[in-house]
Amino acid sequence: MNQPENSQLGKASAYVDQYDPALLFPIARAVKRAELGIAAALPFLGADMWSAFELSWLNLRGKPQVALAHFTVPCESPNIIESKSFKLYLNSFSNSRFADVEALRTCLRNDLGEAVWRGAGAAPIGVQIVPPALFEREAIGELEGLSLDRLDIECSRYTPAPDLLTVAQGEAPTTEVLVSHLLKSNCPVTGQPDWGGVQISYSGAPIDQQGLLQYLVSYRNHNEFHEQCVERIFMDIWTRCKPVKLTVYARYTRRGGLDINPFRTSHAQALPPNIRTARQ
């Protein structure tokens, strides 16, 4: 089983410019999920939505092509893909020739599907290629909801503190959408900062907003991958606040031309549009 410390993170890397799917480095989700008490049956649905801003290849005449790409990886897949390996993999297309965009899409879908489903069969993942003619349609939008950042709070804890999460017992159930731009964690291998915004939607007993914001701030010195942080947030709120419904959606700023946007929900619903925020 691949371990994060064995990846290319934090190491000098030779940039391969010829197509090489072996560069992808899958990491099992199960280890971190076990820490959260998640067994085989997942308590959530959702996906990891990636966007790539540095995708280029050659057509059959050797002319460079460029595009943006969006990828959707189901949270049911047994593996995540370590992001630097994803970048190196995408870079390996730069001097590789493809007959057309559909040939490129098929290659990406098959390689990424094999990596995230490795050990559990292979299944395709969502791949959308956006050509330059459609770049102007790529919107920028912010996470909608009531801003928790408006609260004037004191913060003193910077590792995850789920005990900060409380609800107002005896009050009428509510449905609300809360947003914070103060989410920050660190890469578990390099310690580099990962900056993000998070949207929390729930129905149930009212969650104390001050405690929730302090809890989100408590990730500031925490070392974990994006997908793992979002699942930890989901499970802490789910177990401590016991909402009837819960959705946690984070959008992290890009690194190496890639952003990762995990979405986890307790109930069936459509994925949100993969629209980047101003910080991304």
Secondary structure, 3 states (H helix, E strand, C coil): CCCHHHCCCCCCCCCCCCCCHHHCCEEECHHHHHHCCCCCCCCCEEEEEEEEEEEEEECCCCCEEEEEEEEEEECCCCEEECHHHHHHHHHCCCCCECCCHHHHHHHHHHHHHHHHHCCCCCCCCEEEEECHHHHHHCCECCCCCEEHHHCCCCCCCCCCCHHHCCECCCCCCEEEEEEEEEEEEECCCCCCEEEEEEEEEEEECCECHHHHHHHHHCCCCCECCHHHHHHHHHHHHHHHHCCCEEEEEEEECCECCEEEEEEEECCCCCCCCCCECCCC
